């Protein structure tokens, strides 16, 4: 399903939407919030890998030899944007255990709302992998766009941005800066408030994941 005027894929699977509603509720504690985020990340990863190419291989079952399907093409990497992106990592890794993991550290300057890089550690073969870049919130789009730019500078050629909740502003920024990168989200919310938070949103995802409210 495509949101109007925005290049973004909305994963509207009933389980994803149900779990997102539970996450939005202010009374949901850190433990439940983390577990729900991990579950949604796995469900979303299932959807975004739907078009991954397959190849025929010959295997032997306990009864006979046969041809079967296995993943072909590029290998996968997962790159969480620290720190909130870590909350989505395990769900994806459980689904794609062979994926390599990189980390990008960015924080948003509270005055300028601009992203500031403080850490980057990636697999050496990023050019050969399809990278799933994850961050629960796509708010102003600054951090996600900066992360994608950094990955391209490091040689990445195939990327997917996967977020939980987005604001239209953030989607537009990534569309403009990185039109080659598809965006997958569970919801495009209404707007950003004066502090750059997504409304209605779910609060600060990092604080809710790690209990640092």
N, C-alpha and C positions, 0 to 999 in steps of 0.2 A: 504494500500500500504506500503511495507517495503523498506526502503533504503538499498542499497547493503552493506553487511558486517557489518551493524550496527543494533542492536536490538532497533528499534525505529519505531513507528507508525506515518506516516505522514497523517494528515487530509487534503486531497486535494479537499474538497468541493469547488465548484466555488465561493460561497459567502465568505468563509473564505479566499480564495486566493485573491479575489478582494479587500476585506477590508484590508488585510495585505499589498497589494501594496500601498493603500492610506496611510497607517501608515508609510511606509518606506520613503515616499517623504519628503524631508527636509522642504518644505514649510507648511506641516501640523502642525497646532498650537496645543497647549495643550488641548483645549476644544474638538476639533475633534479627537485628538489622544486618549483621555480618552474614548470618546464615542465609537470609533471603537474597542478599546481593550475590553471594556465591551461586545460589540456585538459579537466579535469573541470568547470570553470566553464562552458565552452562547451557541454558535454554536458548539464549541469544546466539551463542557460538554454534549450536546445532543448526540454527537458521542461516547464519551467514556462510557456513561451509556447504550449503546445499548444492552449489554449483561447482564445487571443487572437482577437477577431472579425475576420471577413473581409468584403469587399464586392466586388461585381461591377464591373469596369471594362471599357471597350472599348479594345482595342489593335490595332495592325496588325503582323502578323508579316511576314517577307519574302514570304509567299505570299498572305495574305488578312487581312481584319479578323476579330476574334473577341472574345468575352467571356472574361475571365480574372479570377482572384482576386488581391486585394491586401489588406494589413492595413488595418483600419478602426478607428475608435474613438480612444481616448486615445493620445497619444505616450508614448514610454518615456524614463525617466531611470534612471541607475545611480548609486547612492550608496555607495561603499566607506567603511567605518568604518576610519579610519587606525589603525595603518599596515598591518596584515595584510590588510585588505580590498583593498588595491591589487593583491595577487597574483591576485585573481579578476577584475579589471576588464578586462584585455585580451581574455580569452576571450569575455566577453559582448559587448564592443564589436566584435569580429570578426564576431559573429553578427548584431548589431543596430547597424550603423555609424552610423545616424542618431540614436542615443540621445544625450541630453545627460548630462553627468557632474557630479555634486556631490561634495563631500567633507565628512565629519564627523570631527573629531579628538577622540577620547576615550581616556583611559588609566585603568587600574584601579589605585586606590590600594592598594599592597601590604599595608597594615595593615588597612584597613577593607573592602577588596575592592569599594568603591563606585566608580562611574564618575565621572571628572572631565572636563568639556568644556574643550577649549582651541582649537578651530577649527571653523568652519562656513561653507562657501561653496556656494551652491546655484543652479541655474538660476532665473531670475525667475518662471517659469511652472509651479512645482511642483504647483499645484492642478490643472493640466490634464494632468498626466502620471501614468502608472503607474510608480511608483518601485520598482526592484529594489535593496533594501538588502543589501549583501554584507559578510560577515565570516566567515573560515574556521571560527572556533570560537564555539559558543554554550555557554559554560560556566556561570557563575552567572546569566546572562541580564541582568545589570545594565546593561552597555554597550549591548546591542541594544535593551533596553527604553527606555533613556535616549535613544538615537538616534531611535527611532520617536516618542517623545514630542516631541522637538525638531522633527522633521519635521512633525508635526501642528500644532505651534505656528506653523510657517512656512507653513501652509496646505495641506499634503499631504493628499489625500483617498483615494488608492488606493495601497497599498503591499504588497510581497511581501518577506519576509525569506528570504534564501538563504544558508545556511551549509554548511560541509563536514561537520563533526562536532559533535554536540550532546551535552550531558548532560541527563538527565531534569529536573534542577533548573532549568536554563536554559529548557527548553521550557515548563515549568509557569509560570515567571515571565512569559514573553512571552504565554502563553495568558491569564494572569490580567490583565495590564496592558493587553494589546492583542488582545482576542478577535476583532477584525475583520481582523487581519493574518495571512494564511496563512504557514506556515513550511515551507520545503523544505530537506531535509538529505540527505546520502548515508548517514549512520549516526547512530543514537542509541546512544551508548556506555553503559557500566555506571554510573559514578558520578564524583563529584568527590573529589579527595584533600584533605588538610588545607590545602594551599596554593591550592586552587581550580582545580587543573588537571584536565582531563578524563582519565579512566582507562578503557580503555587509551590512548586518544587518539593523538596524534602529536607530543607535546612543544609547545613554544611556536612557533606558526605564524609569527609575525613574525620571530623569531630564525632560524628555518630558511629562510624566504624570502630574507632579506637577509644571511644568513651572519654574524649577530652573536651567536652562541652564546658 
